[in-house]
Amino acid sequence: MNQRLVTRKNRKVRRLRSLYPDVTCKIFYQRDYLHLLVKYGLEEPDQLEGLATPTRIPGPPDVNVVEDVSTG
């Protein structure tokens, strides 16, 4: 997306938040939208060549549990 349009979008959202503080608004950029398509399997990552690709493999986060070992 053109940087001028992104700046304009951000300006509109800032104004919306200042006029209506109770309204929650989330901005989705093209990169975010493409990441969601890949994450939920609507598009294959190889079909999006030339566009912004996800920076990590989609899926649940890998959680490592660290046990508390007390020396005593």
N, CA, C, O and CB atoms as a CASP TS submission, in Angstrom:
PFRMAT TS
TARGET T0000
AUTHOR 0000-0000-0000
METHOD Language model
MODEL 1
PARENT N/A
ATOM      1  N   MET     1       0.845  -1.172   0.000  1.00  0.00           N
ATOM      2  CA  MET     1       0.000   0.000   0.000  1.00  0.00           C
ATOM      3  C   MET     1       0.893   1.238   0.000  1.00  0.00           C
ATOM      4  O   MET     1       1.959   1.249   0.615  1.00  0.00           O
ATOM      5  CB  MET     1      -0.963  -0.004   1.220  1.00  0.00           C
ATOM      6  N   ASN     2       0.463   2.229  -0.667  1.00  0.00           N
ATOM      7  CA  ASN     2       1.187   3.484  -0.772  1.00  0.00           C
ATOM      8  C   ASN     2       1.311   4.137   0.615  1.00  0.00           C
ATOM      9  O   ASN     2       0.334   4.204   1.362  1.00  0.00           O
ATOM     10  CB  ASN     2       0.477   4.436  -1.768  1.00  0.00           C
ATOM     11  N   GLN     3       2.499   4.609   0.947  1.00  0.00           N
ATOM     12  CA  GLN     3       2.739   5.198   2.272  1.00  0.00           C
ATOM     13  C   GLN     3       1.820   6.389   2.527  1.00  0.00           C
ATOM     14  O   GLN     3       1.391   6.610   3.659  1.00  0.00           O
ATOM     15  CB  GLN     3       4.203   5.634   2.406  1.00  0.00           C
ATOM     16  N   ARG     4       1.520   7.148   1.491  1.00  0.00           N
ATOM     17  CA  ARG     4       0.633   8.295   1.650  1.00  0.00           C
ATOM     18  C   ARG     4      -0.753   7.839   2.114  1.00  0.00           C
ATOM     19  O   ARG     4      -1.385   8.494   2.943  1.00  0.00           O
ATOM     20  CB  ARG     4       0.526   9.084   0.327  1.00  0.00           C
ATOM     21  N   LEU     5      -1.214   6.716   1.575  1.00  0.00           N
ATOM     22  CA  LEU     5      -2.524   6.201   1.960  1.00  0.00           C
ATOM     23  C   LEU     5      -2.500   5.632   3.375  1.00  0.00           C
ATOM     24  O   LEU     5      -3.481   5.757   4.109  1.00  0.00           O
ATOM     25  CB  LEU     5      -2.984   5.131   0.973  1.00  0.00           C
ATOM     26  N   VAL     6      -1.399   5.015   3.760  1.00  0.00           N
ATOM     27  CA  VAL     6      -1.265   4.482   5.118  1.00  0.00           C
ATOM     28  C   VAL     6      -1.289   5.629   6.121  1.00  0.00           C
ATOM     29  O   VAL     6      -1.959   5.540   7.149  1.00  0.00           O
ATOM     30  CB  VAL     6       0.041   3.656   5.265  1.00  0.00           C
ATOM     31  N   THR     7      -0.569   6.694   5.831  1.00  0.00           N
ATOM     32  CA  THR     7      -0.548   7.864   6.712  1.00  0.00           C
ATOM     33  C   THR     7      -1.947   8.453   6.838  1.00  0.00           C
ATOM     34  O   THR     7      -2.367   8.840   7.929  1.00  0.00           O
ATOM     35  CB  THR     7       0.436   8.930   6.183  1.00  0.00           C
ATOM     36  N   ARG     8      -2.656   8.519   5.738  1.00  0.00           N
ATOM     37  CA  ARG     8      -4.008   9.062   5.742  1.00  0.00           C
ATOM     38  C   ARG     8      -4.939   8.187   6.589  1.00  0.00           C
ATOM     39  O   ARG     8      -5.769   8.692   7.346  1.00  0.00           O
ATOM     40  CB  ARG     8      -4.543   9.178   4.303  1.00  0.00           C
ATOM     41  N   LYS     9      -4.783   6.865   6.445  1.00  0.00           N
ATOM     42  CA  LYS     9      -5.594   5.924   7.223  1.00  0.00           C
ATOM     43  C   LYS     9      -5.306   6.085   8.716  1.00  0.00           C
ATOM     44  O   LYS     9      -6.233   6.120   9.526  1.00  0.00           O
ATOM     45  CB  LYS     9      -5.319   4.465   6.776  1.00  0.00           C
ATOM     46  N   ASN    10      -4.028   6.183   9.083  1.00  0.00           N
ATOM     47  CA  ASN    10      -3.657   6.353  10.490  1.00  0.00           C
ATOM     48  C   ASN    10      -4.216   7.650  11.053  1.00  0.00           C
ATOM     49  O   ASN    10      -4.662   7.693  12.199  1.00  0.00           O
ATOM     50  CB  ASN    10      -2.136   6.329  10.649  1.00  0.00           C
ATOM     51  N   ARG    11      -4.194   8.696  10.257  1.00  0.00           N
ATOM     52  CA  ARG    11      -4.722   9.989  10.690  1.00  0.00           C
ATOM     53  C   ARG    11      -6.226   9.884  10.966  1.00  0.00           C
ATOM     54  O   ARG    11      -6.718  10.428  11.955  1.00  0.00           O
ATOM     55  CB  ARG    11      -4.444  11.074   9.622  1.00  0.00           C
ATOM     56  N   LYS    12      -6.944   9.189  10.096  1.00  0.00           N
ATOM     57  CA  LYS    12      -8.387   9.022  10.287  1.00  0.00           C
ATOM     58  C   LYS    12      -8.685   8.229  11.556  1.00  0.00           C
ATOM     59  O   LYS    12      -9.617   8.556  12.291  1.00  0.00           O
ATOM     60  CB  LYS    12      -9.010   8.323   9.071  1.00  0.00           C
ATOM     61  N   VAL    13      -7.906   7.201  11.810  1.00  0.00           N
ATOM     62  CA  VAL    13      -8.130   6.383  13.001  1.00  0.00           C
ATOM     63  C   VAL    13      -7.814   7.176  14.261  1.00  0.00           C
ATOM     64  O   VAL    13      -8.534   7.063  15.253  1.00  0.00           O
ATOM     65  CB  VAL    13      -7.276   5.106  12.949  1.00  0.00           C
ATOM     66  N   ARG    14      -6.750   7.976  14.242  1.00  0.00           N
ATOM     67  CA  ARG    14      -6.438   8.829  15.397  1.00  0.00           C
ATOM     68  C   ARG    14      -7.583   9.793  15.677  1.00  0.00           C
ATOM     69  O   ARG    14      -7.943  10.019  16.832  1.00  0.00           O
ATOM     70  CB  ARG    14      -5.130   9.613  15.158  1.00  0.00           C
ATOM     71  N   ARG    15      -8.151  10.359  14.623  1.00  0.00           N
ATOM     72  CA  ARG    15      -9.264  11.295  14.800  1.00  0.00           C
ATOM     73  C   ARG    15     -10.496  10.568  15.336  1.00  0.00           C
ATOM     74  O   ARG    15     -11.190  11.083  16.213  1.00  0.00           O
ATOM     75  CB  ARG    15      -9.597  11.999  13.466  1.00  0.00           C
ATOM     76  N   LEU    16     -10.765   9.376  14.812  1.00  0.00           N
ATOM     77  CA  LEU    16     -11.886   8.574  15.292  1.00  0.00           C
ATOM     78  C   LEU    16     -11.741   8.282  16.777  1.00  0.00           C
ATOM     79  O   LEU    16     -12.705   8.393  17.534  1.00  0.00           O
ATOM     80  CB  LEU    16     -11.989   7.265  14.503  1.00  0.00           C
ATOM     81  N   ARG    17     -10.531   7.906  17.197  1.00  0.00           N
ATOM     82  CA  ARG    17     -10.286   7.594  18.612  1.00  0.00           C
ATOM     83  C   ARG    17     -10.419   8.822  19.498  1.00  0.00           C
ATOM     84  O   ARG    17     -10.869   8.712  20.639  1.00  0.00           O
ATOM     85  CB  ARG    17      -8.902   6.990  18.784  1.00  0.00           C
ATOM     86  N   SER    18     -10.032   9.996  18.988  1.00  0.00           N
ATOM     87  CA  SER    18     -10.148  11.209  19.808  1.00  0.00           C
ATOM     88  C   SER    18     -11.604  11.661  19.930  1.00  0.00           C
ATOM     89  O   SER    18     -12.012  12.143  20.986  1.00  0.00           O
ATOM     90  CB  SER    18      -9.296  12.341  19.209  1.00  0.00           C
ATOM     91  N   LEU    19     -12.390  11.510  18.864  1.00  0.00           N
ATOM     92  CA  LEU    19     -13.787  11.929  18.900  1.00  0.00           C
ATOM     93  C   LEU    19     -14.675  10.925  19.629  1.00  0.00           C
ATOM     94  O   LEU    19     -15.617  11.311  20.322  1.00  0.00           O
ATOM     95  CB  LEU    19     -14.301  12.135  17.491  1.00  0.00           C
ATOM     96  N   TYR    20     -14.374   9.640  19.473  1.00  0.00           N
ATOM     97  CA  TYR    20     -15.180   8.575  20.059  1.00  0.00           C
ATOM     98  C   TYR    20     -14.278   7.608  20.824  1.00  0.00           C
ATOM     99  O   TYR    20     -13.933   6.549  20.299  1.00  0.00           O
ATOM    100  CB  TYR    20     -15.983   7.825  18.965  1.00  0.00           C
ATOM    101  N   PRO    21     -13.890   7.950  22.045  1.00  0.00           N
ATOM    102  CA  PRO    21     -12.946   7.111  22.795  1.00  0.00           C
ATOM    103  C   PRO    21     -13.492   5.726  23.139  1.00  0.00           C
ATOM    104  O   PRO    21     -12.710   4.818  23.422  1.00  0.00           O
ATOM    105  CB  PRO    21     -12.551   7.812  24.065  1.00  0.00           C
ATOM    106  N   ASP    22     -14.809   5.542  23.122  1.00  0.00           N
ATOM    107  CA  ASP    22     -15.389   4.239  23.448  1.00  0.00           C
ATOM    108  C   ASP    22     -15.323   3.259  22.279  1.00  0.00           C
ATOM    109  O   ASP    22     -15.522   2.058  22.464  1.00  0.00           O
ATOM    110  CB  ASP    22     -16.828   4.412  23.883  1.00  0.00           C
ATOM    111  N   VAL    23     -15.049   3.759  21.091  1.00  0.00           N
ATOM    112  CA  VAL    23     -14.996   2.904  19.905  1.00  0.00           C
ATOM    113  C   VAL    23     -13.612   2.274  19.796  1.00  0.00           C
ATOM    114  O   VAL    23     -12.593   2.963  19.848  1.00  0.00           O
ATOM    115  CB  VAL    23     -15.332   3.713  18.619  1.00  0.00           C
ATOM    116  N   THR    24     -13.594   0.950  19.646  1.00  0.00           N
ATOM    117  CA  THR    24     -12.337   0.231  19.466  1.00  0.00           C
ATOM    118  C   THR    24     -12.136  -0.020  17.979  1.00  0.00           C
ATOM    119  O   THR    24     -13.036  -0.505  17.294  1.00  0.00           O
ATOM    120  CB  THR    24     -12.330  -1.110  20.266  1.00  0.00           C
ATOM    121  N   CYS    25     -10.967   0.309  17.495  1.00  0.00           N
ATOM    122  CA  CYS    25     -10.682   0.183  16.072  1.00  0.00           C
ATOM    123  C   CYS    25      -9.304  -0.436  15.894  1.00  0.00           C
ATOM    124  O   CYS    25      -8.342  -0.017  16.537  1.00  0.00           O
ATOM    125  CB  CYS    25     -10.765   1.558  15.361  1.00  0.00           C
ATOM    126  N   LYS    26      -9.210  -1.429  15.025  1.00  0.00           N
ATOM    127  CA  LYS    26      -7.939  -2.095  14.738  1.00  0.00           C
ATOM    128  C   LYS    26      -7.634  -1.891  13.264  1.00  0.00           C
ATOM    129  O   LYS    26      -8.480  -2.141  12.405  1.00  0.00           O
ATOM    130  CB  LYS    26      -7.987  -3.625  15.103  1.00  0.00           C
ATOM    131  N   ILE    27      -6.426  -1.436  12.977  1.00  0.00           N
ATOM    132  CA  ILE    27      -6.009  -1.215  11.596  1.00  0.00           C
ATOM    133  C   ILE    27      -5.367  -2.485  11.064  1.00  0.00           C
ATOM    134  O   ILE    27      -4.477  -3.053  11.697  1.00  0.00           O
ATOM    135  CB  ILE    27      -5.029  -0.015  11.491  1.00  0.00           C
ATOM    136  N   PHE    28      -5.823  -2.928   9.897  1.00  0.00           N
ATOM    137  CA  PHE    28      -5.208  -4.061   9.221  1.00  0.00           C
ATOM    138  C   PHE    28      -4.520  -3.543   7.974  1.00  0.00           C
ATOM    139  O   PHE    28      -5.147  -2.955   7.093  1.00  0.00           O
ATOM    140  CB  PHE    28      -6.258  -5.159   8.872  1.00  0.00           C
ATOM    141  N   TYR    29      -3.231  -3.772   7.920  1.00  0.00           N
ATOM    142  CA  TYR    29      -2.468  -3.407   6.738  1.00  0.00           C
ATOM    143  C   TYR    29      -2.459  -4.596   5.789  1.00  0.00           C
ATOM    144  O   TYR    29      -2.872  -5.692   6.168  1.00  0.00           O
ATOM    145  CB  TYR    29      -1.020  -2.973   7.111  1.00  0.00           C
ATOM    146  N   GLN    30      -1.995  -4.395   4.567  1.00  0.00           N
ATOM    147  CA  GLN    30      -1.976  -5.463   3.578  1.00  0.00           C
ATOM    148  C   GLN    30      -1.191  -6.672   4.088  1.00  0.00           C
ATOM    149  O   GLN    30      -1.613  -7.812   3.897  1.00  0.00           O
ATOM    150  CB  GLN    30      -1.374  -4.958   2.265  1.00  0.00           C
ATOM    151  N   ARG    31      -0.064  -6.427   4.731  1.00  0.00           N
ATOM    152  CA  ARG    31       0.767  -7.509   5.256  1.00  0.00           C
ATOM    153  C   ARG    31      -0.019  -8.332   6.284  1.00  0.00           C
ATOM    154  O   ARG    31       0.037  -9.562   6.270  1.00  0.00           O
ATOM    155  CB  ARG    31       2.059  -6.940   5.894  1.00  0.00           C
ATOM    156  N   ASP    32      -0.755  -7.646   7.181  1.00  0.00           N
ATOM    157  CA  ASP    32      -1.548  -8.336   8.195  1.00  0.00           C
ATOM    158  C   ASP    32      -2.629  -9.199   7.551  1.00  0.00           C
ATOM    159  O   ASP    32      -2.860 -10.334   7.970  1.00  0.00           O
ATOM    160  CB  ASP    32      -2.183  -7.324   9.155  1.00  0.00           C
ATOM    161  N   TYR    33      -3.283  -8.658   6.539  1.00  0.00           N
ATOM    162  CA  TYR    33      -4.339  -9.384   5.835  1.00  0.00           C
ATOM    163  C   TYR    33      -3.785 -10.642   5.175  1.00  0.00           C
ATOM    164  O   TYR    33      -4.398 -11.707   5.254  1.00  0.00           O
ATOM    165  CB  TYR    33      -5.001  -8.483   4.783  1.00  0.00           C
ATOM    166  N   LEU    34      -2.637 -10.525   4.531  1.00  0.00           N
ATOM    167  CA  LEU    34      -2.026 -11.680   3.873  1.00  0.00           C
ATOM    168  C   LEU    34      -1.602 -12.732   4.894  1.00  0.00           C
ATOM    169  O   LEU    34      -1.724 -13.929   4.635  1.00  0.00           O
ATOM    170  CB  LEU    34      -0.819 -11.242   3.037  1.00  0.00           C
ATOM    171  N   HIS    35      -1.108 -12.300   6.041  1.00  0.00           N
ATOM    172  CA  HIS    35      -0.739 -13.242   7.102  1.00  0.00           C
ATOM    173  C   HIS    35      -1.970 -14.020   7.579  1.00  0.00           C
ATOM    174  O   HIS    35      -1.884 -15.221   7.832  1.00  0.00           O
ATOM    175  CB  HIS    35      -0.084 -12.493   8.289  1.00  0.00           C
ATOM    176  N   LEU    36      -3.103 -13.343   7.699  1.00  0.00           N
ATOM    177  CA  LEU    36      -4.320 -14.027   8.125  1.00  0.00           C
ATOM    178  C   LEU    36      -4.779 -15.044   7.086  1.00  0.00           C
ATOM    179  O   LEU    36      -5.239 -16.128   7.445  1.00  0.00           O
ATOM    180  CB  LEU    36      -5.430 -13.014   8.391  1.00  0.00           C
ATOM    181  N   LEU    37      -4.659 -14.709   5.804  1.00  0.00           N
ATOM    182  CA  LEU    37      -5.029 -15.650   4.749  1.00  0.00           C
ATOM    183  C   LEU    37      -4.213 -16.926   4.836  1.00  0.00           C
ATOM    184  O   LEU    37      -4.751 -18.024   4.700  1.00  0.00           O
ATOM    185  CB  LEU    37      -4.848 -15.012   3.380  1.00  0.00           C
ATOM    186  N   VAL    38      -2.923 -16.784   5.060  1.00  0.00           N
ATOM    187  CA  VAL    38      -2.047 -17.952   5.160  1.00  0.00           C
ATOM    188  C   VAL    38      -2.326 -18.706   6.455  1.00  0.00           C
ATOM    189  O   VAL    38      -2.378 -19.936   6.457  1.00  0.00           O
ATOM    190  CB  VAL    38      -0.561 -17.531   5.092  1.00  0.00           C
ATOM    191  N   LYS    39      -2.504 -17.982   7.552  1.00  0.00           N
ATOM    192  CA  LYS    39      -2.704 -18.612   8.858  1.00  0.00           C
ATOM    193  C   LYS    39      -3.939 -19.503   8.876  1.00  0.00           C
ATOM    194  O   LYS    39      -3.904 -20.597   9.439  1.00  0.00           O
ATOM    195  CB  LYS    39      -2.821 -17.551   9.940  1.00  0.00           C
ATOM    196  N   TYR    40      -5.030 -19.047   8.268  1.00  0.00           N
ATOM    197  CA  TYR    40      -6.270 -19.803   8.299  1.00  0.00           C
ATOM    198  C   TYR    40      -6.476 -20.666   7.058  1.00  0.00           C
ATOM    199  O   TYR    40      -7.571 -21.183   6.834  1.00  0.00           O
ATOM    200  CB  TYR    40      -7.424 -18.865   8.455  1.00  0.00           C
ATOM    201  N   GLY    41      -5.432 -20.823   6.257  1.00  0.00           N
ATOM    202  CA  GLY    41      -5.470 -21.758   5.140  1.00  0.00           C
ATOM    203  C   GLY    41      -6.287 -21.319   3.947  1.00  0.00           C
ATOM    204  O   GLY    41      -6.656 -22.156   3.124  1.00  0.00           O
ATOM    205  N   LEU    42      -6.581 -20.045   3.822  1.00  0.00           N
ATOM    206  CA  LEU    42      -7.334 -19.564   2.669  1.00  0.00           C
ATOM    207  C   LEU    42      -6.441 -19.366   1.451  1.00  0.00           C
ATOM    208  O   LEU    42      -6.924 -19.375   0.319  1.00  0.00           O
ATOM    209  CB  LEU    42      -8.037 -18.263   3.009  1.00  0.00           C
ATOM    210  N   GLU    43      -5.166 -19.191   1.672  1.00  0.00           N
ATOM    211  CA  GLU    43      -4.175 -19.066   0.602  1.00  0.00           C
ATOM    212  C   GLU    43      -2.946 -19.857   1.000  1.00  0.00           C
ATOM    213  O   GLU    43      -2.614 -19.958   2.181  1.00  0.00           O
ATOM    214  CB  GLU    43      -3.812 -17.572   0.327  1.00  0.00           C
ATOM    215  N   GLU    44      -2.281 -20.412   0.016  1.00  0.00           N
ATOM    216  CA  GLU    44      -1.015 -21.096   0.252  1.00  0.00           C
ATOM    217  C   GLU    44       0.101 -20.064   0.229  1.00  0.00           C
ATOM    218  O   GLU    44       0.021 -19.104  -0.538  1.00  0.00           O
ATOM    219  CB  GLU    44      -0.767 -22.214  -0.808  1.00  0.00           C
ATOM    220  N   PRO    45       1.136 -20.228   1.042  1.00  0.00           N
ATOM    221  CA  PRO    45       2.234 -19.253   1.059  1.00  0.00           C
ATOM    222  C   PRO    45       2.909 -19.093  -0.301  1.00  0.00           C
ATOM    223  O   PRO    45       3.368 -18.001  -0.635  1.00  0.00           O
ATOM    224  CB  PRO    45       3.266 -19.663   2.084  1.00  0.00           C
ATOM    225  N   ASP    46       2.974 -20.183  -1.098  1.00  0.00           N
ATOM    226  CA  ASP    46       3.640 -20.082  -2.395  1.00  0.00           C
ATOM    227  C   ASP    46       2.810 -19.301  -3.406  1.00  0.00           C
ATOM    228  O   ASP    46       3.358 -18.836  -4.406  1.00  0.00           O
ATOM    229  CB  ASP    46       3.937 -21.466  -2.938  1.00  0.00           C
ATOM    230  N   GLN    47       1.494 -19.139  -3.181  1.00  0.00           N
ATOM    231  CA  GLN    47       0.652 -18.358  -4.083  1.00  0.00           C
ATOM    232  C   GLN    47       0.839 -16.857  -3.869  1.00  0.00           C
ATOM    233  O   GLN    47       0.409 -16.051  -4.693  1.00  0.00           O
ATOM    234  CB  GLN    47      -0.813 -18.733  -3.890  1.00  0.00           C
ATOM    235  N   LEU    48       1.470 -16.491  -2.780  1.00  0.00           N
ATOM    236  CA  LEU    48       1.643 -15.080  -2.448  1.00  0.00           C
ATOM    237  C   LEU    48       3.057 -14.595  -2.748  1.00  0.00           C
ATOM    238  O   LEU    48       3.526 -13.636  -2.134  1.00  0.00           O
ATOM    239  CB  LEU    48       1.316 -14.844  -0.984  1.00  0.00           C
ATOM    240  N   GLU    49       3.738 -15.249  -3.686  1.00  0.00           N
ATOM    241  CA  GLU    49       5.106 -14.849  -4.008  1.00  0.00           C
ATOM    242  C   GLU    49       5.125 -13.420  -4.531  1.00  0.00           C
ATOM    243  O   GLU    49       4.219 -12.999  -5.251  1.00  0.00           O
ATOM    244  CB  GLU    49       5.728 -15.808  -5.042  1.00  0.00           C
ATOM    245  N   GLY    50       6.150 -12.691  -4.167  1.00  0.00           N
ATOM    246  CA  GLY    50       6.273 -11.304  -4.593  1.00  0.00           C
ATOM    247  C   GLY    50       5.592 -10.335  -3.649  1.00  0.00           C
ATOM    248  O   GLY    50       5.834  -9.130  -3.715  1.00  0.00           O
ATOM    249  N   LEU    51       4.746 -10.843  -2.774  1.00  0.00           N
ATOM    250  CA  LEU    51       4.073 -10.001  -1.791  1.00  0.00           C
ATOM    251  C   LEU    51       4.702 -10.244  -0.433  1.00  0.00           C
ATOM    252  O   LEU    51       5.559 -11.115  -0.283  1.00  0.00           O
ATOM    253  CB  LEU    51       2.544 -10.284  -1.754  1.00  0.00           C
ATOM    254  N   ALA    52       4.284  -9.488   0.534  1.00  0.00           N
ATOM    255  CA  ALA    52       4.828  -9.648   1.887  1.00  0.00           C
ATOM    256  C   ALA    52       4.451 -11.025   2.417  1.00  0.00           C
ATOM    257  O   ALA    52       3.270 -11.366   2.471  1.00  0.00           O
ATOM    258  CB  ALA    52       4.304  -8.530   2.839  1.00  0.00           C
ATOM    259  N   THR    53       5.434 -11.809   2.806  1.00  0.00           N
ATOM    260  CA  THR    53       5.181 -13.147   3.322  1.00  0.00           C
ATOM    261  C   THR    53       5.283 -13.134   4.842  1.00  0.00           C
ATOM    262  O   THR    53       5.942 -12.264   5.411  1.00  0.00           O
ATOM    263  CB  THR    53       6.171 -14.170   2.717  1.00  0.00           C
ATOM    264  N   PRO    54       4.640 -14.087   5.498  1.00  0.00           N
ATOM    265  CA  PRO    54       4.699 -14.129   6.960  1.00  0.00           C
ATOM    266  C   PRO    54       6.124 -14.294   7.454  1.00  0.00           C
ATOM    267  O   PRO    54       6.945 -14.946   6.809  1.00  0.00           O
ATOM    268  CB  PRO    54       3.832 -15.261   7.494  1.00  0.00           C
ATOM    269  N   THR    55       6.411 -13.699   8.605  1.00  0.00           N
ATOM    270  CA  THR    55       7.752 -13.784   9.170  1.00  0.00           C
ATOM    271  C   THR    55       7.925 -15.041  10.008  1.00  0.00           C
ATOM    272  O   THR    55       9.046 -15.375  10.392  1.00  0.00           O
ATOM    273  CB  THR    55       8.047 -12.554  10.012  1.00  0.00           C
ATOM    274  N   ARG    56       6.837 -15.742  10.298  1.00  0.00           N
ATOM    275  CA  ARG    56       6.935 -16.998  11.032  1.00  0.00           C
ATOM    276  C   ARG    56       5.917 -17.969  10.460  1.00  0.00           C
ATOM    277  O   ARG    56       4.992 -17.575   9.750  1.00  0.00           O
ATOM    278  CB  ARG    56       6.708 -16.783  12.559  1.00  0.00           C
ATOM    279  N   ILE    57       6.099 -19.230  10.776  1.00  0.00           N
ATOM    280  CA  ILE    57       5.183 -20.256  10.296  1.00  0.00           C
ATOM    281  C   ILE    57       3.872 -20.120  11.058  1.00  0.00           C
ATOM    282  O   ILE    57       3.889 -20.061  12.288  1.00  0.00           O
ATOM    283  CB  ILE    57       5.789 -21.686  10.468  1.00  0.00           C
ATOM    284  N   PRO    58       2.726 -20.067  10.359  1.00  0.00           N
ATOM    285  CA  PRO    58       1.456 -19.918  11.049  1.00  0.00           C
ATOM    286  C   PRO    58       1.136 -21.140  11.901  1.00  0.00           C
ATOM    287  O   PRO    58       1.527 -22.259  11.568  1.00  0.00           O
ATOM    288  CB  PRO    58       0.343 -19.675  10.049  1.00  0.00           C
ATOM    289  N   GLY    59       0.444 -20.924  12.971  1.00  0.00           N
ATOM    290  CA  GLY    59       0.051 -22.013  13.851  1.00  0.00           C
ATOM    291  C   GLY    59       0.121 -21.573  15.294  1.00  0.00           C
ATOM    292  O   GLY    59       0.471 -20.432  15.596  1.00  0.00           O
ATOM    293  N   PRO    60      -0.217 -22.492  16.187  1.00  0.00           N
ATOM    294  CA  PRO    60      -0.189 -22.122  17.600  1.00  0.00           C
ATOM    295  C   PRO    60       1.238 -21.866  18.062  1.00  0.00           C
ATOM    296  O   PRO    60       2.180 -22.440  17.516  1.00  0.00           O
ATOM    297  CB  PRO    60      -0.834 -23.219  18.458  1.00  0.00           C
ATOM    298  N   PRO    61       1.402 -21.017  19.053  1.00  0.00           N
ATOM    299  CA  PRO    61       2.749 -20.728  19.541  1.00  0.00           C
ATOM    300  C   PRO    61       3.356 -21.942  20.232  1.00  0.00           C
ATOM    301  O   PRO    61       2.641 -22.757  20.815  1.00  0.00           O
ATOM    302  CB  PRO    61       2.725 -19.538  20.500  1.00  0.00           C
ATOM    303  N   ASP    62       4.658 -22.054  20.164  1.00  0.00           N
ATOM    304  CA  ASP    62       5.385 -23.132  20.823  1.00  0.00           C
ATOM    305  C   ASP    62       5.714 -22.668  22.242  1.00  0.00           C
ATOM    306  O   ASP    62       6.495 -21.736  22.433  1.00  0.00           O
ATOM    307  CB  ASP    62       6.689 -23.520  20.027  1.00  0.00           C
ATOM    308  N   VAL    63       5.108 -23.330  23.239  1.00  0.00           N
ATOM    309  CA  VAL    63       5.283 -22.929  24.631  1.00  0.00           C
ATOM    310  C   VAL    63       6.218 -23.919  25.312  1.00  0.00           C
ATOM    311  O   VAL    63       5.976 -25.126  25.295  1.00  0.00           O
ATOM    312  CB  VAL    63       3.916 -22.855  25.374  1.00  0.00           C
ATOM    313  N   ASN    64       7.269 -23.409  25.901  1.00  0.00           N
ATOM    314  CA  ASN    64       8.215 -24.233  26.646  1.00  0.00           C
ATOM    315  C   ASN    64       8.023 -23.965  28.129  1.00  0.00           C
ATOM    316  O   ASN    64       8.108 -22.822  28.578  1.00  0.00           O
ATOM    317  CB  ASN    64       9.685 -23.945  26.210  1.00  0.00           C
ATOM    318  N   VAL    65       7.765 -25.025  28.889  1.00  0.00           N
ATOM    319  CA  VAL    65       7.556 -24.903  30.330  1.00  0.00           C
ATOM    320  C   VAL    65       8.898 -25.105  31.021  1.00  0.00           C
ATOM    321  O   VAL    65       9.574 -26.111  30.802  1.00  0.00           O
ATOM    322  CB  VAL    65       6.494 -25.936  30.847  1.00  0.00           C
ATOM    323  N   VAL    66       9.273 -24.155  31.846  1.00  0.00           N
ATOM    324  CA  VAL    66      10.519 -24.232  32.596  1.00  0.00           C
ATOM    325  C   VAL    66      10.160 -24.541  34.042  1.00  0.00           C
ATOM    326  O   VAL    66       9.405 -23.810  34.682  1.00  0.00           O
ATOM    327  CB  VAL    66      11.351 -22.901  32.482  1.00  0.00           C
ATOM    328  N   GLU    67      10.715 -25.639  34.541  1.00  0.00           N
ATOM    329  CA  GLU    67      10.425 -26.039  35.918  1.00  0.00           C
ATOM    330  C   GLU    67      11.297 -25.250  36.882  1.00  0.00           C
ATOM    331  O   GLU    67      12.456 -24.955  36.592  1.00  0.00           O
ATOM    332  CB  GLU    67      10.646 -27.554  36.109  1.00  0.00           C
ATOM    333  N   ASP    68      10.725 -24.915  38.029  1.00  0.00           N
ATOM    334  CA  ASP    68      11.452 -24.191  39.061  1.00  0.00           C
ATOM    335  C   ASP    68      12.258 -25.196  39.881  1.00  0.00           C
ATOM    336  O   ASP    68      11.694 -26.040  40.577  1.00  0.00           O
ATOM    337  CB  ASP    68      10.480 -23.372  39.969  1.00  0.00           C
ATOM    338  N   VAL    69      13.567 -25.095  39.792  1.00  0.00           N
ATOM    339  CA  VAL    69      14.443 -26.001  40.530  1.00  0.00           C
ATOM    340  C   VAL    69      15.084 -25.206  41.655  1.00  0.00           C
ATOM    341  O   VAL    69      15.870 -24.288  41.420  1.00  0.00           O
ATOM    342  CB  VAL    69      15.530 -26.646  39.596  1.00  0.00           C
ATOM    343  N   SER    70      14.735 -25.574  42.882  1.00  0.00           N
ATOM    344  CA  SER    70      15.296 -24.880  44.046  1.00  0.00           C
ATOM    345  C   SER    70      16.489 -25.661  44.570  1.00  0.00           C
ATOM    346  O   SER    70      16.427 -26.880  44.727  1.00  0.00           O
ATOM    347  CB  SER    70      14.228 -24.703  45.162  1.00  0.00           C
ATOM    348  N   THR    71      17.568 -24.951  44.835  1.00  0.00           N
ATOM    349  CA  THR    71      18.740 -25.599  45.431  1.00  0.00           C
ATOM    350  C   THR    71      18.600 -25.513  46.940  1.00  0.00           C
ATOM    351  O   THR    71      18.265 -24.453  47.469  1.00  0.00           O
ATOM    352  CB  THR    71      20.080 -24.934  44.947  1.00  0.00           C
ATOM    353  N   GLY    72      18.848 -26.592  47.628  1.00  0.00           N
ATOM    354  CA  GLY    72      18.624 -26.508  49.052  1.00  0.00           C
ATOM    355  C   GLY    72      19.331 -27.459  49.821  1.00  0.00           C
ATOM    356  O   GLY    72      19.211 -27.475  51.046  1.00  0.00           O
TER
END
